[in-house]
Amino acid sequence: MPLVAGVDSSTSACKIEVRDADTGTLVASGRAPHPATNPPRSEQHPDAWWDAFEAAATGADLFGRNRPAAISVAGQQHGLVVLDEAGAVLRPAKLWNDTESAPDATALVDRLGAEAWAAACGSVPVASFTVTKLAWLHRVEPRTFDRVARVLLPHDWLTHRLTGEVTTDRGDASGTGWWSPAEERYRPEVLASVDEGLSTDLLPRVLGPTEVAGEWDGIVVGPGTGDNMAAALGLGLRVGDLALSLGTSGTAFTVSDRPTADASGAVAGFADASGRYLPLVCTLNATKVTDAVARLLGVDAAGLDALALASPPGARGLVLVPHLDGERTPNRPDARGSLFGIGSGVERTDLARAAVEGVVANLLAGADHLPTTEGRILLVGGGSRSAAFRRSVADLTGRPVVVPDEDELVARGAAVQAAAVLHGTSIDAVADAWHLNRGRVVEPNRLVDGAAIRAVHADASGA
């Protein structure tokens, strides 16, 4: 029974799953935390990722009886890792949710124009994109910038630590702001918009979906990818399906046969890790909003869930605009949250319900910008364990919602890729063999006017 390992190096932790390469059965897992971050400055040193990887690998017994035949790394998208000529890390990595580069994003868009950015790389950069963080480094830390010999993403750096090679994949590369999903190539003129002296020689080689990146102590290493791309693999997402992910942040994404280029900036026109495309919208505020409201109400997550379900749909007119720490979609990096519709009869239950519905309505407003999504709706992430979130997604969309049987979809998706690399087969073939379409179905309450609730939220948020 050959084994494969999938790594999820996220903002909060490193998670490793070991699975049967043929059936996808979970054999073992390990987890270790990453240092906490506090946006708007959100940074971690890559050495902390490696320490967490080794601890998680030990927990999964990766060096003993669960030694895999292949491994792939999925990492948080957009982070900026810069190395010097000797391969040493020059400074802590700026992460995707670091918004200090918001002025640089504005300057870059002004320099080339939104239409030109969308045509060049499928997306209009906002503060989360890697290109804006490189521009920030150029502006704020010019001495460090002058020493940069390599520019990597978090998953690239971990793969580099495993193999010694400097590689990336099309999925994660598509979130940098200097790689074109439509043309499958780097755009040097976009990189030059940061500094005319920059060359694509600084950037890693882009691997295909099942191309071998190298070896780690005799273990085959796959190309890896970004966390959202890996989640799509872990879901077995097919063209037209809509995935909604509720973690600290929120994402909505679908698989498409064609690249997208949205000059409005709402949709990031990513590539996926299977050879297709992954148009995606992201919100910075999801379960962090319900966590904050739970703290205000003096309850835990389960208590907030119970309170939210005790209030009727629409929270008796109370609306929470959930832009607590700035927002990416809509692009409001300096925004803060707001409460509307407070009356003298407001109850704790209404605030809990308004928090849940505010998060869902905000994410669905972003999802409205995606290409047609007439397939399944899948709800994933930590928020999918909440009955209130499941109910709100079903009611506000008016459609059945599938909640997958497993939570760690990014690690599972990385393991899917590792199995495809090991067996020399397609991603879809592994997804079929592993039966990745299982999950419980939540039906909408047909008596709830979800469209009307969403319209009230849109008015309150100025969307």
VEXDREN-2710 file (C-alpha; in Angstrom, 1 decimal):
% VEXDREN-2710
k/r/px/py/pz
1/MET/0.0/0.0/0.0
2/PRO/1.9/3.1/-1.2
3/LEU/1.3/6.2/1.0
4/VAL/1.3/9.9/0.0
5/ALA/1.5/13.0/2.2
6/GLY/-0.2/16.4/1.7
7/VAL/1.0/19.5/3.5
8/ASP/-1.2/22.5/4.4
9/SER/1.1/25.4/5.5
10/SER/-1.5/27.9/6.4
11/THR/-1.5/31.3/8.2
12/SER/-2.2/29.6/11.5
13/ALA/-0.5/26.2/11.3
14/CYS/1.1/23.4/9.4
15/LYS/-1.1/20.4/8.9
16/ILE/0.1/17.1/7.3
17/GLU/-2.1/14.2/6.2
18/VAL/-0.8/10.8/5.2
19/ARG/-3.2/8.9/2.9
20/ASP/-3.4/5.6/1.0
21/ALA/-2.4/6.6/-2.5
22/ASP/-4.9/4.3/-4.1
23/THR/-8.1/4.9/-2.0
24/GLY/-7.4/8.2/-0.2
25/THR/-8.0/6.6/3.2
26/LEU/-6.6/8.8/6.0
27/VAL/-3.7/6.9/7.7
28/ALA/-2.2/9.6/10.0
29/SER/-2.0/13.3/10.6
30/GLY/0.1/15.8/12.4
31/ARG/-0.3/19.5/13.2
32/ALA/1.9/22.3/14.6
33/PRO/1.1/26.0/15.1
34/HIS/2.6/29.0/13.3
35/PRO/3.2/32.3/15.1
36/ALA/0.1/34.5/15.5
37/THR/-0.2/37.6/13.3
38/ASN/-2.0/40.9/13.8
39/PRO/-2.9/42.7/10.5
40/PRO/-2.5/45.3/9.1
41/ARG/1.2/44.1/9.6
42/SER/1.1/40.3/9.2
43/GLU/4.5/38.7/9.0
44/GLN/6.1/35.3/9.8
45/HIS/9.6/34.1/9.3
46/PRO/9.8/31.1/7.0
47/ASP/12.0/29.3/9.5
48/ALA/8.9/29.1/11.7
49/TRP/7.1/27.2/8.8
50/TRP/9.9/24.7/8.6
51/ASP/9.9/24.2/12.4
52/ALA/6.2/23.6/12.3
53/PHE/6.6/21.2/9.3
54/GLU/9.1/19.1/11.1
55/ALA/6.9/19.0/14.2
56/ALA/3.8/18.1/12.2
57/ALA/5.8/15.5/10.3
58/THR/6.9/13.9/13.5
59/GLY/3.3/13.9/14.7
60/ALA/2.3/12.0/11.6
61/ASP/5.3/9.7/11.9
62/LEU/6.4/10.7/8.5
63/PHE/10.0/9.6/9.3
64/GLY/8.9/6.1/10.5
65/ARG/6.2/3.7/9.6
66/ASN/4.2/6.3/7.7
67/ARG/7.0/7.3/5.3
68/PRO/5.3/8.4/2.1
69/ALA/6.3/7.6/-1.5
70/ALA/5.4/11.1/-2.6
71/ILE/4.6/14.5/-0.9
72/SER/3.2/17.8/-2.1
73/VAL/3.0/21.2/-0.3
74/ALA/0.1/23.6/-0.4
75/GLY/0.8/27.0/1.1
76/GLN/-1.0/30.2/1.9
77/GLN/-1.2/32.3/-1.3
78/HIS/0.5/35.6/-2.0
79/GLY/3.1/35.7/0.7
80/LEU/6.4/37.4/-0.2
81/VAL/9.6/35.4/0.6
82/VAL/12.9/37.1/-0.5
83/LEU/16.3/35.4/-0.6
84/ASP/19.8/36.7/-1.1
85/GLU/22.5/35.3/-3.4
86/ALA/23.3/32.6/-0.9
87/GLY/19.7/31.5/-0.6
88/ALA/19.2/33.0/2.9
89/VAL/15.9/34.6/3.9
90/LEU/16.4/38.4/3.9
91/ARG/13.4/39.3/6.2
92/PRO/10.2/37.8/7.6
93/ALA/7.6/37.0/4.9
94/LYS/4.8/39.5/4.4
95/LEU/1.6/37.4/4.3
96/TRP/-1.5/37.6/2.2
97/ASN/-3.5/39.4/4.9
98/ASP/-0.8/42.1/5.4
99/THR/-2.4/45.3/4.1
100/GLU/0.5/47.7/4.6
101/SER/1.0/47.6/0.8
102/ALA/-2.4/49.2/0.1
103/PRO/-0.8/52.4/-1.1
104/ASP/1.5/50.4/-3.4
105/ALA/-1.5/48.5/-4.8
106/THR/-3.1/51.8/-5.7
107/ALA/0.0/53.2/-7.2
108/LEU/0.6/50.1/-9.4
109/VAL/-3.0/50.1/-10.7
110/ASP/-2.7/53.9/-11.4
111/ARG/0.6/53.2/-13.3
112/LEU/-0.7/50.6/-15.7
113/GLY/-4.5/50.9/-15.4
114/ALA/-7.0/48.3/-14.2
115/GLU/-7.8/47.0/-17.8
116/ALA/-4.1/46.5/-18.5
117/TRP/-3.6/44.6/-15.2
118/ALA/-6.6/42.3/-15.8
119/ALA/-5.4/41.6/-19.4
120/ALA/-1.8/40.9/-18.2
121/CYS/-2.4/38.6/-15.2
122/GLY/-6.2/38.0/-14.9
123/SER/-6.5/40.2/-11.8
124/VAL/-6.3/43.8/-10.6
125/PRO/-3.9/43.7/-7.7
126/VAL/-5.0/44.7/-4.2
127/ALA/-2.9/44.8/-1.0
128/SER/-2.9/41.0/-0.6
129/PHE/-1.1/40.3/-3.9
130/THR/2.6/39.5/-4.0
131/VAL/3.4/42.2/-6.5
132/THR/2.2/44.9/-4.1
133/LYS/4.3/43.5/-1.3
134/LEU/7.4/43.6/-3.5
135/ALA/6.5/47.2/-4.4
136/TRP/6.2/47.9/-0.6
137/LEU/9.7/46.4/-0.1
138/HIS/11.1/48.6/-2.8
139/ARG/9.5/51.7/-1.3
140/VAL/10.0/51.1/2.5
141/GLU/13.1/48.9/2.7
142/PRO/15.3/49.7/-0.4
143/ARG/18.5/48.3/1.1
144/THR/16.8/44.9/1.5
145/PHE/15.2/45.2/-1.9
146/ASP/18.7/45.7/-3.5
147/ARG/19.9/42.4/-2.0
148/VAL/17.0/40.3/-3.4
149/ALA/18.2/37.5/-5.6
150/ARG/15.1/35.2/-5.5
151/VAL/11.4/35.9/-5.0
152/LEU/9.3/33.0/-3.8
153/LEU/5.9/32.2/-2.4
154/PRO/5.4/30.3/0.9
155/HIS/4.8/27.0/-0.8
156/ASP/7.7/27.6/-3.2
157/TRP/10.0/28.1/-0.2
158/LEU/9.0/24.9/1.6
159/THR/9.3/22.9/-1.6
160/HIS/12.8/24.5/-2.0
161/ARG/13.7/23.4/1.5
162/LEU/12.7/19.8/0.6
163/THR/14.3/19.6/-2.9
164/GLY/16.9/22.4/-3.2
165/GLU/15.1/23.4/-6.4
166/VAL/13.5/26.7/-7.1
167/THR/10.0/26.0/-8.5
168/THR/6.4/27.0/-8.3
169/ASP/3.2/25.9/-10.0
170/ARG/0.7/27.7/-12.2
171/GLY/-2.0/27.9/-9.5
172/ASP/0.1/29.7/-6.9
173/ALA/2.0/31.7/-9.6
174/SER/-1.3/33.1/-10.8
175/GLY/-1.8/35.0/-7.5
176/THR/1.5/36.9/-7.7
177/GLY/0.4/39.6/-10.1
178/TRP/3.2/38.9/-12.6
179/TRP/2.2/35.6/-14.2
180/SER/-0.5/35.3/-16.9
181/PRO/-3.0/32.4/-16.6
182/ALA/-4.2/33.0/-20.1
183/GLU/-0.7/32.9/-21.7
184/GLU/0.9/30.6/-19.2
185/ARG/4.0/32.8/-18.8
186/TYR/5.6/35.5/-16.7
187/ARG/4.9/39.1/-17.7
188/PRO/8.3/40.9/-17.4
189/GLU/6.7/44.3/-18.2
190/VAL/4.5/43.9/-15.1
191/LEU/7.4/43.0/-12.9
192/ALA/9.2/46.1/-14.3
193/SER/6.3/48.3/-13.1
194/VAL/7.8/47.7/-9.6
195/ASP/11.4/48.5/-10.7
196/GLU/12.9/48.5/-14.2
197/GLY/15.9/46.6/-13.0
198/LEU/13.8/43.5/-12.0
199/SER/14.1/40.4/-14.2
200/THR/12.1/37.2/-14.4
201/ASP/15.4/35.4/-13.5
202/LEU/14.4/36.2/-9.9
203/LEU/11.4/34.0/-10.2
204/PRO/10.9/30.2/-9.9
205/ARG/10.4/27.8/-12.7
206/VAL/6.7/27.1/-13.2
207/LEU/5.8/23.4/-13.1
208/GLY/2.9/21.6/-14.7
209/PRO/0.1/20.1/-12.6
210/THR/1.7/16.7/-12.1
211/GLU/5.4/17.5/-12.8
212/VAL/8.0/16.3/-10.3
213/ALA/9.7/19.2/-8.4
214/GLY/12.5/16.9/-7.1
215/GLU/13.2/14.5/-4.3
216/TRP/13.4/14.7/-0.5
217/ASP/15.4/11.9/1.0
218/GLY/14.2/9.6/-1.8
219/ILE/10.6/10.8/-1.5
220/VAL/9.1/12.2/-4.8
221/VAL/8.0/15.8/-4.3
222/GLY/5.1/17.2/-6.3
223/PRO/4.9/20.8/-7.6
224/GLY/2.7/21.9/-4.8
225/THR/0.2/24.8/-5.1
226/GLY/-1.6/27.6/-3.3
227/ASP/-4.1/26.7/-0.5
228/ASN/-7.2/27.6/-2.5
229/MET/-6.1/25.6/-5.5
230/ALA/-5.4/22.6/-3.2
231/ALA/-8.8/23.0/-1.5
232/ALA/-10.4/22.7/-5.0
233/LEU/-8.4/19.5/-5.5
234/GLY/-9.5/18.2/-2.1
235/LEU/-13.2/18.8/-3.0
236/GLY/-13.0/17.2/-6.4
237/LEU/-14.4/20.5/-7.6
238/ARG/-15.6/20.4/-11.2
239/VAL/-16.5/23.1/-13.7
240/GLY/-19.6/25.0/-12.5
241/ASP/-19.4/24.0/-8.8
242/LEU/-19.2/26.8/-6.3
243/ALA/-17.1/26.4/-3.2
244/LEU/-17.7/28.8/-0.2
245/SER/-14.9/28.6/2.4
246/LEU/-15.5/30.2/5.8
247/GLY/-12.3/30.5/7.9
248/THR/-10.8/33.5/9.5
249/SER/-11.3/35.0/6.0
250/GLY/-13.8/33.9/3.4
251/THR/-13.4/32.7/-0.2
252/ALA/-15.7/31.8/-3.0
253/PHE/-14.4/30.1/-6.1
254/THR/-15.3/27.9/-9.0
255/VAL/-13.5/25.9/-11.7
256/SER/-13.7/27.2/-15.2
257/ASP/-12.5/26.0/-18.6
258/ARG/-11.6/29.6/-19.6
259/PRO/-9.4/32.2/-18.0
260/THR/-11.1/35.3/-16.6
261/ALA/-10.0/38.9/-16.5
262/ASP/-12.1/41.2/-14.3
263/ALA/-11.0/44.8/-14.6
264/SER/-13.3/45.7/-11.6
265/GLY/-10.9/43.8/-9.3
266/ALA/-13.7/41.8/-7.7
267/VAL/-12.6/38.5/-9.2
268/ALA/-9.0/37.2/-9.0
269/GLY/-8.5/35.3/-12.3
270/PHE/-6.4/32.5/-10.9
271/ALA/-5.3/29.3/-12.6
272/ASP/-6.0/26.1/-10.8
273/ALA/-3.7/23.1/-10.0
274/SER/-5.3/20.8/-12.6
275/GLY/-4.7/22.7/-15.8
276/ARG/-7.9/24.7/-15.7
277/TYR/-8.8/28.0/-14.1
278/LEU/-10.0/29.1/-10.6
279/PRO/-11.8/32.5/-10.6
280/LEU/-12.0/33.5/-6.9
281/VAL/-13.2/36.2/-4.7
282/CYS/-11.9/36.7/-1.2
283/THR/-13.2/38.5/1.9
284/LEU/-10.9/39.3/4.8
285/ASN/-13.7/39.0/7.4
286/ALA/-15.5/35.7/8.0
287/THR/-15.3/33.7/11.3
288/LYS/-13.2/36.4/12.9
289/VAL/-16.5/38.4/12.9
290/THR/-18.5/35.8/14.7
291/ASP/-15.6/35.2/17.1
292/ALA/-15.6/38.9/17.9
293/VAL/-19.3/39.0/18.5
294/ALA/-19.2/35.8/20.6
295/ARG/-16.6/37.6/22.8
296/LEU/-18.8/40.6/23.1
297/LEU/-21.8/38.4/24.1
298/GLY/-19.7/36.4/26.5
299/VAL/-20.2/33.0/24.8
300/ASP/-18.1/30.5/22.9
301/ALA/-18.6/29.4/19.3
302/ALA/-21.3/26.9/20.2
303/GLY/-23.1/29.5/22.3
304/LEU/-23.1/32.0/19.5
305/ASP/-24.5/29.3/17.1
306/ALA/-27.4/28.6/19.5
307/LEU/-28.1/32.3/19.9
308/ALA/-28.1/32.9/16.1
309/LEU/-30.5/30.1/15.5
310/ALA/-32.9/31.5/18.1
311/SER/-33.3/34.7/16.1
312/PRO/-35.5/34.6/12.9
313/PRO/-34.0/34.9/9.4
314/GLY/-33.2/38.6/8.8
315/ALA/-32.4/39.1/12.6
316/ARG/-35.5/41.3/12.9
317/GLY/-33.9/44.0/10.7
318/LEU/-30.5/44.2/12.4
319/VAL/-27.7/44.3/9.9
320/LEU/-24.0/43.9/10.6
321/VAL/-21.6/45.1/7.8
322/PRO/-18.7/42.8/8.6
323/HIS/-15.7/44.9/7.4
324/LEU/-14.0/44.8/10.8
325/ASP/-10.4/44.9/9.7
326/GLY/-10.6/46.4/6.3
327/GLU/-11.9/44.4/3.3
328/ARG/-10.6/42.9/0.1
329/THR/-13.9/42.3/-1.7
330/PRO/-15.1/45.0/-1.8
331/ASN/-11.7/46.6/-1.9
332/ARG/-11.9/48.7/1.3
333/PRO/-8.6/48.3/3.1
334/ASP/-9.4/51.0/5.6
335/ALA/-13.0/50.1/6.4
336/ARG/-14.5/49.1/9.7
337/GLY/-17.7/47.3/10.6
338/SER/-21.1/48.9/11.1
339/LEU/-24.4/48.0/12.7
340/PHE/-27.7/49.2/11.2
341/GLY/-31.3/48.8/12.1
342/ILE/-31.0/48.8/15.9
343/GLY/-34.3/49.2/17.7
344/SER/-35.2/49.3/21.3
345/GLY/-36.3/45.7/21.2
346/VAL/-32.9/44.4/20.0
347/GLU/-31.8/41.1/21.6
348/ARG/-28.6/39.2/22.0
349/THR/-29.9/36.6/19.6
350/ASP/-30.4/39.2/16.9
351/LEU/-26.8/40.4/17.1
352/ALA/-25.6/36.8/16.8
353/ARG/-27.8/36.2/13.8
354/ALA/-26.8/39.5/12.2
355/ALA/-23.1/38.5/12.5
356/VAL/-23.6/35.2/10.8
357/GLU/-25.8/36.6/8.0
358/GLY/-23.5/39.6/7.5
359/VAL/-20.5/37.3/6.8
360/VAL/-22.6/35.1/4.5
361/ALA/-24.2/38.0/2.6
362/ASN/-20.8/39.7/2.1
363/LEU/-19.3/36.5/0.7
364/LEU/-22.2/35.8/-1.6
365/ALA/-22.1/39.4/-2.9
366/GLY/-18.6/38.6/-4.0
367/ALA/-19.6/35.2/-5.4
368/ASP/-22.1/37.0/-7.7
369/HIS/-19.2/38.3/-9.7
370/LEU/-18.0/34.8/-10.6
371/PRO/-18.8/33.0/-13.9
372/THR/-22.0/30.9/-13.9
373/THR/-22.1/28.5/-11.0
374/GLU/-25.0/26.2/-11.7
375/GLY/-23.4/23.1/-10.2
376/ARG/-23.2/22.1/-6.5
377/ILE/-22.7/24.6/-3.7
378/LEU/-20.1/23.3/-1.2
379/LEU/-19.5/24.8/2.2
380/VAL/-16.1/24.3/3.7
381/GLY/-13.7/25.7/6.3
382/GLY/-14.2/26.1/10.1
383/GLY/-17.5/27.9/9.6
384/SER/-19.0/24.8/7.9
385/ARG/-19.2/23.2/11.3
386/SER/-21.6/25.9/12.5
387/ALA/-25.3/25.0/12.1
388/ALA/-26.1/28.7/11.9
389/PHE/-23.7/29.2/9.0
390/ARG/-24.9/26.1/7.2
391/ARG/-28.5/27.3/7.6
392/SER/-27.7/30.9/6.5
393/VAL/-25.9/29.8/3.3
394/ALA/-28.7/27.5/2.3
395/ASP/-31.4/30.1/3.0
396/LEU/-29.6/33.1/1.5
397/THR/-28.8/31.1/-1.7
398/GLY/-32.1/29.2/-1.9
399/ARG/-30.2/26.1/-2.9
400/PRO/-29.1/22.8/-1.4
401/VAL/-25.6/23.0/0.2
402/VAL/-23.2/20.1/0.4
403/VAL/-21.0/20.0/3.5
404/PRO/-18.1/17.6/2.8
405/ASP/-17.3/14.8/5.3
406/GLU/-13.8/16.0/6.0
407/ASP/-12.4/19.4/7.1
408/GLU/-8.7/19.4/6.1
409/LEU/-9.4/19.9/2.4
410/VAL/-6.1/21.7/1.6
411/ALA/-4.0/18.9/3.0
412/ARG/-6.2/16.4/1.3
413/GLY/-5.9/18.3/-2.0
414/ALA/-2.1/18.3/-1.7
415/ALA/-2.2/14.6/-1.1
416/VAL/-4.4/14.2/-4.3
417/GLN/-1.7/16.0/-6.2
418/ALA/1.0/13.8/-4.7
419/ALA/-0.9/10.6/-5.7
420/ALA/-1.3/11.9/-9.3
421/VAL/2.4/12.6/-9.5
422/LEU/3.2/9.2/-8.0
423/HIS/0.9/7.2/-10.2
424/GLY/1.5/9.3/-13.3
425/THR/-2.2/9.9/-13.8
426/SER/-4.6/12.9/-13.9
427/ILE/-5.9/14.8/-10.9
428/ASP/-9.5/14.0/-12.0
429/ALA/-8.7/10.2/-12.0
430/VAL/-7.4/10.4/-8.4
431/ALA/-10.5/12.4/-7.3
432/ASP/-12.8/9.8/-8.8
433/ALA/-10.8/6.9/-7.2
434/TRP/-11.0/8.7/-3.8
435/HIS/-14.7/9.5/-4.0
436/LEU/-14.3/13.1/-3.1
437/ASN/-17.9/14.1/-3.7
438/ARG/-19.3/12.8/-0.4
439/GLY/-21.0/15.0/2.2
440/ARG/-24.2/15.9/4.0
441/VAL/-26.8/18.1/2.2
442/VAL/-28.5/21.0/3.9
443/GLU/-31.8/22.0/2.2
444/PRO/-32.9/25.6/2.2
445/ASN/-36.0/26.8/4.0
446/ARG/-38.3/27.7/1.1
447/LEU/-40.3/30.0/3.4
448/VAL/-37.3/32.3/3.8
449/ASP/-36.8/35.1/1.2
450/GLY/-33.0/34.9/1.0
451/ALA/-32.8/37.4/-1.9
452/ALA/-34.6/40.1/0.2
453/ILE/-32.2/39.5/3.2
454/ARG/-29.3/39.9/0.8
455/ALA/-30.7/43.1/-0.7
456/VAL/-31.0/44.7/2.8
457/HIS/-27.3/43.8/3.4
458/ALA/-26.3/45.2/0.1
459/ASP/-28.0/48.5/0.8
460/ALA/-26.4/48.7/4.3
461/SER/-22.9/48.0/2.9
462/GLY/-23.3/50.4/0.0
463/ALA/-22.7/47.6/-2.5
END
